[in-house]
Amino acid sequence: MRSQVPFPPLHTDPRQMDQPADLGPLFHRLNNQLGIILANAELLEAKLTDDASSSRASQIVSSAVEAISAVRDIRSNFRDK
């Protein structure tokens, strides 16, 4: 199923291409969305009774945790530069 939520437009001003972008708000939004995915997947995982569905929910939980970790790593790499 495809999401009906539109992606926000990317605003790129050519005059600002050489300036470092403030990615803090982007990382914050991404972490918030991943947190919502993680929380809902954990709720599903706890409520599901059949093994196949529970396994799928567990995969979502693991992937969300890995994605949150990746966002933290990327953010720390940008801070170091």
mmCIF file as gemmi writes it, N, C-alpha and C atoms, coordinates in Angstrom:
data_model
loop_
_atom_site.group_PDB
_atom_site.id
_atom_site.type_symbol
_atom_site.label_atom_id
_atom_site.label_alt_id
_atom_site.label_comp_id
_atom_site.label_asym_id
_atom_site.label_entity_id
_atom_site.label_seq_id
_atom_site.pdbx_PDB_ins_code
_atom_site.Cartn_x
_atom_site.Cartn_y
_atom_site.Cartn_z
_atom_site.occupancy
_atom_site.B_iso_or_equiv
_atom_site.pdbx_formal_charge
_atom_site.auth_seq_id
_atom_site.auth_asym_id
_atom_site.pdbx_PDB_model_num
ATOM 1 N N . MET Axp A 1 ? 0.843 -1.175 0 1 0 ? 1 A 1
ATOM 2 C CA . MET Axp A 1 ? 0 0 0 1 0 ? 1 A 1
ATOM 3 C C . MET Axp A 1 ? 0.884 1.233 0 1 0 ? 1 A 1
ATOM 4 N N . ARG Axp A 2 ? 0.594 2.153 -0.839 1 0 ? 2 A 1
ATOM 5 C CA . ARG Axp A 2 ? 1.375 3.371 -0.967 1 0 ? 2 A 1
ATOM 6 C C . ARG Axp A 2 ? 0.821 4.455 -0.047 1 0 ? 2 A 1
ATOM 7 N N . SER Axp A 3 ? 1.723 5.172 0.603 1 0 ? 3 A 1
ATOM 8 C CA . SER Axp A 3 ? 1.326 6.229 1.529 1 0 ? 3 A 1
ATOM 9 C C . SER Axp A 3 ? 0.67 7.382 0.783 1 0 ? 3 A 1
ATOM 10 N N . GLN Axp A 4 ? -0.341 7.948 1.387 1 0 ? 4 A 1
ATOM 11 C CA . GLN Axp A 4 ? -1.016 9.104 0.811 1 0 ? 4 A 1
ATOM 12 C C . GLN Axp A 4 ? -0.428 10.419 1.322 1 0 ? 4 A 1
ATOM 13 N N . VAL Axp A 5 ? 0.594 10.326 2.172 1 0 ? 5 A 1
ATOM 14 C CA . VAL Axp A 5 ? 1.218 11.515 2.739 1 0 ? 5 A 1
ATOM 15 C C . VAL Axp A 5 ? 2.244 12.043 1.742 1 0 ? 5 A 1
ATOM 16 N N . PRO Axp A 6 ? 2.07 13.28 1.266 1 0 ? 6 A 1
ATOM 17 C CA . PRO Axp A 6 ? 3.038 13.813 0.297 1 0 ? 6 A 1
ATOM 18 C C . PRO Axp A 6 ? 4.346 14.194 0.98 1 0 ? 6 A 1
ATOM 19 N N . PHE Axp A 7 ? 5.434 14.022 0.245 1 0 ? 7 A 1
ATOM 20 C CA . PHE Axp A 7 ? 6.725 14.453 0.753 1 0 ? 7 A 1
ATOM 21 C C . PHE Axp A 7 ? 6.825 15.964 0.626 1 0 ? 7 A 1
ATOM 22 N N . PRO Axp A 8 ? 7.424 16.638 1.608 1 0 ? 8 A 1
ATOM 23 C CA . PRO Axp A 8 ? 7.57 18.093 1.496 1 0 ? 8 A 1
ATOM 24 C C . PRO Axp A 8 ? 8.531 18.427 0.366 1 0 ? 8 A 1
ATOM 25 N N . PRO Axp A 9 ? 8.296 19.538 -0.32 1 0 ? 9 A 1
ATOM 26 C CA . PRO Axp A 9 ? 9.183 19.903 -1.425 1 0 ? 9 A 1
ATOM 27 C C . PRO Axp A 9 ? 10.568 20.28 -0.913 1 0 ? 9 A 1
ATOM 28 N N . LEU Axp A 10 ? 11.563 19.992 -1.715 1 0 ? 10 A 1
ATOM 29 C CA . LEU Axp A 10 ? 12.927 20.383 -1.376 1 0 ? 10 A 1
ATOM 30 C C . LEU Axp A 10 ? 13.157 21.787 -1.904 1 0 ? 10 A 1
ATOM 31 N N . HIS Axp A 11 ? 13.526 22.683 -1.032 1 0 ? 11 A 1
ATOM 32 C CA . HIS Axp A 11 ? 13.791 24.065 -1.423 1 0 ? 11 A 1
ATOM 33 C C . HIS Axp A 11 ? 15.297 24.243 -1.526 1 0 ? 11 A 1
ATOM 34 N N . THR Axp A 12 ? 15.78 24.366 -2.734 1 0 ? 12 A 1
ATOM 35 C CA . THR Axp A 12 ? 17.207 24.521 -2.943 1 0 ? 12 A 1
ATOM 36 C C . THR Axp A 12 ? 17.469 25.87 -3.594 1 0 ? 12 A 1
ATOM 37 N N . ASP Axp A 13 ? 18.131 26.718 -2.863 1 0 ? 13 A 1
ATOM 38 C CA . ASP Axp A 13 ? 18.533 28.018 -3.379 1 0 ? 13 A 1
ATOM 39 C C . ASP Axp A 13 ? 19.971 27.89 -3.853 1 0 ? 13 A 1
ATOM 40 N N . PRO Axp A 14 ? 20.23 28.088 -5.148 1 0 ? 14 A 1
ATOM 41 C CA . PRO Axp A 14 ? 21.596 27.918 -5.666 1 0 ? 14 A 1
ATOM 42 C C . PRO Axp A 14 ? 22.628 28.773 -4.942 1 0 ? 14 A 1
ATOM 43 N N . ARG Axp A 15 ? 22.214 29.897 -4.382 1 0 ? 15 A 1
ATOM 44 C CA . ARG Axp A 15 ? 23.166 30.763 -3.674 1 0 ? 15 A 1
ATOM 45 C C . ARG Axp A 15 ? 23.62 30.148 -2.364 1 0 ? 15 A 1
ATOM 46 N N . GLN Axp A 16 ? 22.885 29.182 -1.847 1 0 ? 16 A 1
ATOM 47 C CA . GLN Axp A 16 ? 23.222 28.574 -0.567 1 0 ? 16 A 1
ATOM 48 C C . GLN Axp A 16 ? 23.884 27.211 -0.714 1 0 ? 16 A 1
ATOM 49 N N . MET Axp A 17 ? 24.212 26.805 -1.917 1 0 ? 17 A 1
ATOM 50 C CA . MET Axp A 17 ? 24.767 25.475 -2.144 1 0 ? 17 A 1
ATOM 51 C C . MET Axp A 17 ? 26.128 25.292 -1.477 1 0 ? 17 A 1
ATOM 52 N N . ASP Axp A 18 ? 26.925 26.355 -1.353 1 0 ? 18 A 1
ATOM 53 C CA . ASP Axp A 18 ? 28.247 26.244 -0.749 1 0 ? 18 A 1
ATOM 54 C C . ASP Axp A 18 ? 28.215 26.372 0.769 1 0 ? 18 A 1
ATOM 55 N N . GLN Axp A 19 ? 27.091 26.753 1.322 1 0 ? 19 A 1
ATOM 56 C CA . GLN Axp A 19 ? 26.983 26.929 2.761 1 0 ? 19 A 1
ATOM 57 C C . GLN Axp A 19 ? 26.555 25.61 3.407 1 0 ? 19 A 1
ATOM 58 N N . PRO Axp A 20 ? 27.107 25.295 4.586 1 0 ? 20 A 1
ATOM 59 C CA . PRO Axp A 20 ? 26.686 24.061 5.254 1 0 ? 20 A 1
ATOM 60 C C . PRO Axp A 20 ? 25.217 24.154 5.665 1 0 ? 20 A 1
ATOM 61 N N . ALA Axp A 21 ? 24.495 23.096 5.438 1 0 ? 21 A 1
ATOM 62 C CA . ALA Axp A 21 ? 23.072 23.076 5.773 1 0 ? 21 A 1
ATOM 63 C C . ALA Axp A 21 ? 22.892 22.775 7.261 1 0 ? 21 A 1
ATOM 64 N N . ASP Axp A 22 ? 21.873 23.373 7.845 1 0 ? 22 A 1
ATOM 65 C CA . ASP Axp A 22 ? 21.513 23.048 9.223 1 0 ? 22 A 1
ATOM 66 C C . ASP Axp A 22 ? 20.609 21.821 9.167 1 0 ? 22 A 1
ATOM 67 N N . LEU Axp A 23 ? 21.206 20.67 9.423 1 0 ? 23 A 1
ATOM 68 C CA . LEU Axp A 23 ? 20.468 19.421 9.314 1 0 ? 23 A 1
ATOM 69 C C . LEU Axp A 23 ? 19.808 19.003 10.622 1 0 ? 23 A 1
ATOM 70 N N . GLY Axp A 24 ? 19.986 19.793 11.668 1 0 ? 24 A 1
ATOM 71 C CA . GLY Axp A 24 ? 19.388 19.46 12.958 1 0 ? 24 A 1
ATOM 72 C C . GLY Axp A 24 ? 17.888 19.219 12.887 1 0 ? 24 A 1
ATOM 73 N N . PRO Axp A 25 ? 17.123 20.135 12.273 1 0 ? 25 A 1
ATOM 74 C CA . PRO Axp A 25 ? 15.677 19.908 12.18 1 0 ? 25 A 1
ATOM 75 C C . PRO Axp A 25 ? 15.32 18.645 11.384 1 0 ? 25 A 1
ATOM 76 N N . LEU Axp A 26 ? 16.095 18.356 10.361 1 0 ? 26 A 1
ATOM 77 C CA . LEU Axp A 26 ? 15.839 17.151 9.574 1 0 ? 26 A 1
ATOM 78 C C . LEU Axp A 26 ? 16.078 15.894 10.409 1 0 ? 26 A 1
ATOM 79 N N . PHE Axp A 27 ? 17.191 15.861 11.146 1 0 ? 27 A 1
ATOM 80 C CA . PHE Axp A 27 ? 17.472 14.717 12.009 1 0 ? 27 A 1
ATOM 81 C C . PHE Axp A 27 ? 16.394 14.572 13.084 1 0 ? 27 A 1
ATOM 82 N N . HIS Axp A 28 ? 15.938 15.69 13.61 1 0 ? 28 A 1
ATOM 83 C CA . HIS Axp A 28 ? 14.89 15.673 14.638 1 0 ? 28 A 1
ATOM 84 C C . HIS Axp A 28 ? 13.601 15.064 14.085 1 0 ? 28 A 1
ATOM 85 N N . ARG Axp A 29 ? 13.191 15.524 12.904 1 0 ? 29 A 1
ATOM 86 C CA . ARG Axp A 29 ? 11.97 15 12.279 1 0 ? 29 A 1
ATOM 87 C C . ARG Axp A 29 ? 12.102 13.514 11.98 1 0 ? 29 A 1
ATOM 88 N N . LEU Axp A 30 ? 13.267 13.124 11.463 1 0 ? 30 A 1
ATOM 89 C CA . LEU Axp A 30 ? 13.49 11.722 11.132 1 0 ? 30 A 1
ATOM 90 C C . LEU Axp A 30 ? 13.438 10.848 12.386 1 0 ? 30 A 1
ATOM 91 N N . ASN Axp A 31 ? 14.082 11.305 13.455 1 0 ? 31 A 1
ATOM 92 C CA . ASN Axp A 31 ? 14.033 10.564 14.718 1 0 ? 31 A 1
ATOM 93 C C . ASN Axp A 31 ? 12.61 10.45 15.251 1 0 ? 31 A 1
ATOM 94 N N . ASN Axp A 32 ? 11.844 11.527 15.149 1 0 ? 32 A 1
ATOM 95 C CA . ASN Axp A 32 ? 10.453 11.48 15.608 1 0 ? 32 A 1
ATOM 96 C C . ASN Axp A 32 ? 9.652 10.436 14.841 1 0 ? 32 A 1
ATOM 97 N N . GLN Axp A 33 ? 9.793 10.428 13.519 1 0 ? 33 A 1
ATOM 98 C CA . GLN Axp A 33 ? 9.048 9.476 12.703 1 0 ? 33 A 1
ATOM 99 C C . GLN Axp A 33 ? 9.479 8.038 12.983 1 0 ? 33 A 1
ATOM 100 N N . LEU Axp A 34 ? 10.778 7.827 13.133 1 0 ? 34 A 1
ATOM 101 C CA . LEU Axp A 34 ? 11.266 6.485 13.45 1 0 ? 34 A 1
ATOM 102 C C . LEU Axp A 34 ? 10.791 6.037 14.828 1 0 ? 34 A 1
ATOM 103 N N . GLY Axp A 35 ? 10.712 6.969 15.761 1 0 ? 35 A 1
ATOM 104 C CA . GLY Axp A 35 ? 10.204 6.644 17.092 1 0 ? 35 A 1
ATOM 105 C C . GLY Axp A 35 ? 8.747 6.204 17.052 1 0 ? 35 A 1
ATOM 106 N N . ILE Axp A 36 ? 7.963 6.852 16.214 1 0 ? 36 A 1
ATOM 107 C CA . ILE Axp A 36 ? 6.553 6.471 16.06 1 0 ? 36 A 1
ATOM 108 C C . ILE Axp A 36 ? 6.449 5.075 15.453 1 0 ? 36 A 1
ATOM 109 N N . ILE Axp A 37 ? 7.255 4.816 14.432 1 0 ? 37 A 1
ATOM 110 C CA . ILE Axp A 37 ? 7.265 3.487 13.811 1 0 ? 37 A 1
ATOM 111 C C . ILE Axp A 37 ? 7.663 2.435 14.836 1 0 ? 37 A 1
ATOM 112 N N . LEU Axp A 38 ? 8.714 2.719 15.593 1 0 ? 38 A 1
ATOM 113 C CA . LEU Axp A 38 ? 9.195 1.772 16.6 1 0 ? 38 A 1
ATOM 114 C C . LEU Axp A 38 ? 8.126 1.491 17.657 1 0 ? 38 A 1
ATOM 115 N N . ALA Axp A 39 ? 7.52 2.535 18.179 1 0 ? 39 A 1
ATOM 116 C CA . ALA Axp A 39 ? 6.512 2.358 19.234 1 0 ? 39 A 1
ATOM 117 C C . ALA Axp A 39 ? 5.326 1.535 18.743 1 0 ? 39 A 1
ATOM 118 N N . ASN Axp A 40 ? 4.847 1.831 17.548 1 0 ? 40 A 1
ATOM 119 C CA . ASN Axp A 40 ? 3.706 1.085 17.02 1 0 ? 40 A 1
ATOM 120 C C . ASN Axp A 40 ? 4.071 -0.354 16.687 1 0 ? 40 A 1
ATOM 121 N N . ALA Axp A 41 ? 5.274 -0.579 16.195 1 0 ? 41 A 1
ATOM 122 C CA . ALA Axp A 41 ? 5.715 -1.944 15.91 1 0 ? 41 A 1
ATOM 123 C C . ALA Axp A 41 ? 5.839 -2.751 17.201 1 0 ? 41 A 1
ATOM 124 N N . GLU Axp A 42 ? 6.322 -2.112 18.26 1 0 ? 42 A 1
ATOM 125 C CA . GLU Axp A 42 ? 6.416 -2.8 19.554 1 0 ? 42 A 1
ATOM 126 C C . GLU Axp A 42 ? 5.03 -3.15 20.095 1 0 ? 42 A 1
ATOM 127 N N . LEU Axp A 43 ? 4.07 -2.244 19.916 1 0 ? 43 A 1
ATOM 128 C CA . LEU Axp A 43 ? 2.698 -2.54 20.34 1 0 ? 43 A 1
ATOM 129 C C . LEU Axp A 43 ? 2.129 -3.721 19.555 1 0 ? 43 A 1
ATOM 130 N N . LEU Axp A 44 ? 2.346 -3.706 18.237 1 0 ? 44 A 1
ATOM 131 C CA . LEU Axp A 44 ? 1.885 -4.822 17.413 1 0 ? 44 A 1
ATOM 132 C C . LEU Axp A 44 ? 2.528 -6.132 17.843 1 0 ? 44 A 1
ATOM 133 N N . GLU Axp A 45 ? 3.838 -6.073 18.048 1 0 ? 45 A 1
ATOM 134 C CA . GLU Axp A 45 ? 4.592 -7.265 18.434 1 0 ? 45 A 1
ATOM 135 C C . GLU Axp A 45 ? 4.027 -7.872 19.726 1 0 ? 45 A 1
ATOM 136 N N . ALA Axp A 46 ? 3.652 -7.022 20.665 1 0 ? 46 A 1
ATOM 137 C CA . ALA Axp A 46 ? 3.131 -7.497 21.949 1 0 ? 46 A 1
ATOM 138 C C . ALA Axp A 46 ? 1.72 -8.073 21.83 1 0 ? 46 A 1
ATOM 139 N N . LYS Axp A 47 ? 0.935 -7.562 20.877 1 0 ? 47 A 1
ATOM 140 C CA . LYS Axp A 47 ? -0.464 -7.98 20.772 1 0 ? 47 A 1
ATOM 141 C C . LYS Axp A 47 ? -0.692 -9.148 19.818 1 0 ? 47 A 1
ATOM 142 N N . LEU Axp A 48 ? 0.208 -9.345 18.871 1 0 ? 48 A 1
ATOM 143 C CA . LEU Axp A 48 ? -0.007 -10.391 17.872 1 0 ? 48 A 1
ATOM 144 C C . LEU Axp A 48 ? 0.17 -11.774 18.485 1 0 ? 48 A 1
ATOM 145 N N . THR Axp A 49 ? -0.652 -12.697 18.025 1 0 ? 49 A 1
ATOM 146 C CA . THR Axp A 49 ? -0.592 -14.05 18.571 1 0 ? 49 A 1
ATOM 147 C C . THR Axp A 49 ? -0.023 -15.069 17.592 1 0 ? 49 A 1
ATOM 148 N N . ASP Axp A 50 ? -0.158 -14.819 16.283 1 0 ? 50 A 1
ATOM 149 C CA . ASP Axp A 50 ? 0.385 -15.799 15.347 1 0 ? 50 A 1
ATOM 150 C C . ASP Axp A 50 ? 1.863 -15.514 15.085 1 0 ? 50 A 1
ATOM 151 N N . ASP Axp A 51 ? 2.624 -16.57 14.918 1 0 ? 51 A 1
ATOM 152 C CA . ASP Axp A 51 ? 4.082 -16.468 14.812 1 0 ? 51 A 1
ATOM 153 C C . ASP Axp A 51 ? 4.547 -15.671 13.597 1 0 ? 51 A 1
ATOM 154 N N . ALA Axp A 52 ? 3.898 -15.849 12.456 1 0 ? 52 A 1
ATOM 155 C CA . ALA Axp A 52 ? 4.335 -15.165 11.234 1 0 ? 52 A 1
ATOM 156 C C . ALA Axp A 52 ? 4.204 -13.649 11.382 1 0 ? 52 A 1
ATOM 157 N N . SER Axp A 53 ? 3.065 -13.202 11.873 1 0 ? 53 A 1
ATOM 158 C CA . SER Axp A 53 ? 2.854 -11.762 12.049 1 0 ? 53 A 1
ATOM 159 C C . SER Axp A 53 ? 3.755 -11.202 13.136 1 0 ? 53 A 1
ATOM 160 N N . SER Axp A 54 ? 3.926 -11.945 14.201 1 0 ? 54 A 1
ATOM 161 C CA . SER Axp A 54 ? 4.803 -11.51 15.285 1 0 ? 54 A 1
ATOM 162 C C . SER Axp A 54 ? 6.242 -11.38 14.801 1 0 ? 54 A 1
ATOM 163 N N . SER Axp A 55 ? 6.651 -12.301 13.951 1 0 ? 55 A 1
ATOM 164 C CA . SER Axp A 55 ? 8.001 -12.248 13.385 1 0 ? 55 A 1
ATOM 165 C C . SER Axp A 55 ? 8.18 -11.015 12.505 1 0 ? 55 A 1
ATOM 166 N N . ARG Axp A 56 ? 7.161 -10.695 11.731 1 0 ? 56 A 1
ATOM 167 C CA . ARG Axp A 56 ? 7.224 -9.494 10.878 1 0 ? 56 A 1
ATOM 168 C C . ARG Axp A 56 ? 7.299 -8.226 11.731 1 0 ? 56 A 1
ATOM 169 N N . ALA Axp A 57 ? 6.513 -8.172 12.781 1 0 ? 57 A 1
ATOM 170 C CA . ALA Axp A 57 ? 6.557 -7.012 13.678 1 0 ? 57 A 1
ATOM 171 C C . ALA Axp A 57 ? 7.925 -6.902 14.335 1 0 ? 57 A 1
ATOM 172 N N . SER Axp A 58 ? 8.502 -8.025 14.691 1 0 ? 58 A 1
ATOM 173 C CA . SER Axp A 58 ? 9.836 -8.037 15.289 1 0 ? 58 A 1
ATOM 174 C C . SER Axp A 58 ? 10.885 -7.511 14.314 1 0 ? 58 A 1
ATOM 175 N N . GLN Axp A 59 ? 10.73 -7.851 13.033 1 0 ? 59 A 1
ATOM 176 C CA . GLN Axp A 59 ? 11.649 -7.333 12.012 1 0 ? 59 A 1
ATOM 177 C C . GLN Axp A 59 ? 11.523 -5.819 11.879 1 0 ? 59 A 1
ATOM 178 N N . ILE Axp A 60 ? 10.304 -5.315 11.982 1 0 ? 60 A 1
ATOM 179 C CA . ILE Axp A 60 ? 10.098 -3.862 11.921 1 0 ? 60 A 1
ATOM 180 C C . ILE Axp A 60 ? 10.766 -3.194 13.114 1 0 ? 60 A 1
ATOM 181 N N . VAL Axp A 61 ? 10.613 -3.776 14.296 1 0 ? 61 A 1
ATOM 182 C CA . VAL Axp A 61 ? 11.249 -3.23 15.499 1 0 ? 61 A 1
ATOM 183 C C . VAL Axp A 61 ? 12.761 -3.186 15.316 1 0 ? 61 A 1
ATOM 184 N N . SER Axp A 62 ? 13.343 -4.288 14.88 1 0 ? 62 A 1
ATOM 185 C CA . SER Axp A 62 ? 14.799 -4.345 14.69 1 0 ? 62 A 1
ATOM 186 C C . SER Axp A 62 ? 15.268 -3.326 13.661 1 0 ? 62 A 1
ATOM 187 N N . SER Axp A 63 ? 14.535 -3.211 12.568 1 0 ? 63 A 1
ATOM 188 C CA . SER Axp A 63 ? 14.913 -2.262 11.519 1 0 ? 63 A 1
ATOM 189 C C . SER Axp A 63 ? 14.791 -0.82 11.992 1 0 ? 63 A 1
ATOM 190 N N . ALA Axp A 64 ? 13.758 -0.523 12.762 1 0 ? 64 A 1
ATOM 191 C CA . ALA Axp A 64 ? 13.592 0.834 13.284 1 0 ? 64 A 1
ATOM 192 C C . ALA Axp A 64 ? 14.721 1.185 14.242 1 0 ? 64 A 1
ATOM 193 N N . VAL Axp A 65 ? 15.108 0.24 15.094 1 0 ? 65 A 1
ATOM 194 C CA . VAL Axp A 65 ? 16.219 0.476 16.023 1 0 ? 65 A 1
ATOM 195 C C . VAL Axp A 65 ? 17.515 0.714 15.245 1 0 ? 65 A 1
ATOM 196 N N . GLU Axp A 66 ? 17.753 -0.077 14.199 1 0 ? 66 A 1
ATOM 197 C CA . GLU Axp A 66 ? 18.944 0.116 13.368 1 0 ? 66 A 1
ATOM 198 C C . GLU Axp A 66 ? 18.91 1.468 12.664 1 0 ? 66 A 1
ATOM 199 N N . ALA Axp A 67 ? 17.737 1.872 12.178 1 0 ? 67 A 1
ATOM 200 C CA . ALA Axp A 67 ? 17.617 3.159 11.497 1 0 ? 67 A 1
ATOM 201 C C . ALA Axp A 67 ? 17.87 4.318 12.459 1 0 ? 67 A 1
ATOM 202 N N . ILE Axp A 68 ? 17.361 4.221 13.676 1 0 ? 68 A 1
ATOM 203 C CA . ILE Axp A 68 ? 17.61 5.261 14.682 1 0 ? 68 A 1
ATOM 204 C C . ILE Axp A 68 ? 19.099 5.355 14.974 1 0 ? 68 A 1
ATOM 205 N N . SER Axp A 69 ? 19.755 4.224 15.08 1 0 ? 69 A 1
ATOM 206 C CA . SER Axp A 69 ? 21.2 4.204 15.313 1 0 ? 69 A 1
ATOM 207 C C . SER Axp A 69 ? 21.953 4.822 14.138 1 0 ? 69 A 1
ATOM 208 N N . ALA Axp A 70 ? 21.513 4.523 12.923 1 0 ? 70 A 1
ATOM 209 C CA . ALA Axp A 70 ? 22.157 5.091 11.736 1 0 ? 70 A 1
ATOM 210 C C . ALA Axp A 70 ? 22.002 6.608 11.696 1 0 ? 70 A 1
ATOM 211 N N . VAL Axp A 71 ? 20.827 7.097 12.065 1 0 ? 71 A 1
ATOM 212 C CA . VAL Axp A 71 ? 20.603 8.548 12.101 1 0 ? 71 A 1
ATOM 213 C C . VAL Axp A 71 ? 21.542 9.194 13.111 1 0 ? 71 A 1
ATOM 214 N N . ARG Axp A 72 ? 21.71 8.567 14.265 1 0 ? 72 A 1
ATOM 215 C CA . ARG Axp A 72 ? 22.63 9.11 15.282 1 0 ? 72 A 1
ATOM 216 C C . ARG Axp A 72 ? 24.066 9.131 14.763 1 0 ? 72 A 1
ATOM 217 N N . ASP Axp A 73 ? 24.47 8.054 14.083 1 0 ? 73 A 1
ATOM 218 C CA . ASP Axp A 73 ? 25.828 7.997 13.526 1 0 ? 73 A 1
ATOM 219 C C . ASP Axp A 73 ? 26.045 9.08 12.477 1 0 ? 73 A 1
ATOM 220 N N . ILE Axp A 74 ? 25.08 9.239 11.588 1 0 ? 74 A 1
ATOM 221 C CA . ILE Axp A 74 ? 25.192 10.261 10.538 1 0 ? 74 A 1
ATOM 222 C C . ILE Axp A 74 ? 25.241 11.645 11.166 1 0 ? 74 A 1
ATOM 223 N N . ARG Axp A 75 ? 24.386 11.874 12.149 1 0 ? 75 A 1
ATOM 224 C CA . ARG Axp A 75 ? 24.36 13.187 12.807 1 0 ? 75 A 1
ATOM 225 C C . ARG Axp A 75 ? 25.698 13.479 13.482 1 0 ? 75 A 1
ATOM 226 N N . SER Axp A 76 ? 26.278 12.493 14.157 1 0 ? 76 A 1
ATOM 227 C CA . SER Axp A 76 ? 27.559 12.729 14.823 1 0 ? 76 A 1
ATOM 228 C C . SER Axp A 76 ? 28.668 12.955 13.804 1 0 ? 76 A 1
ATOM 229 N N . ASN Axp A 77 ? 28.6 12.298 12.648 1 0 ? 77 A 1
ATOM 230 C CA . ASN Axp A 77 ? 29.59 12.543 11.598 1 0 ? 77 A 1
ATOM 231 C C . ASN Axp A 77 ? 29.489 13.96 11.055 1 0 ? 77 A 1
ATOM 232 N N . PHE Axp A 78 ? 28.27 14.488 10.924 1 0 ? 78 A 1
ATOM 233 C CA . PHE Axp A 78 ? 28.101 15.858 10.448 1 0 ? 78 A 1
ATOM 234 C C . PHE Axp A 78 ? 28.588 16.862 11.489 1 0 ? 78 A 1
ATOM 235 N N . ARG Axp A 79 ? 28.422 16.543 12.759 1 0 ? 79 A 1
ATOM 236 C CA . ARG Axp A 79 ? 28.889 17.451 13.814 1 0 ? 79 A 1
ATOM 237 C C . ARG Axp A 79 ? 30.411 17.518 13.853 1 0 ? 79 A 1
ATOM 238 N N . ASP Axp A 80 ? 31.064 16.388 13.529 1 0 ? 80 A 1
ATOM 239 C CA . ASP Axp A 80 ? 32.523 16.327 13.583 1 0 ? 80 A 1
ATOM 240 C C . ASP Axp A 80 ? 33.189 17.111 12.463 1 0 ? 80 A 1
ATOM 241 N N . LYS Axp A 81 ? 32.441 17.434 11.434 1 0 ? 81 A 1
ATOM 242 C CA . LYS Axp A 81 ? 33.043 18.131 10.279 1 0 ? 81 A 1
ATOM 243 C C . LYS Axp A 81 ? 32.949 19.619 10.395 1 0 ? 81 A 1
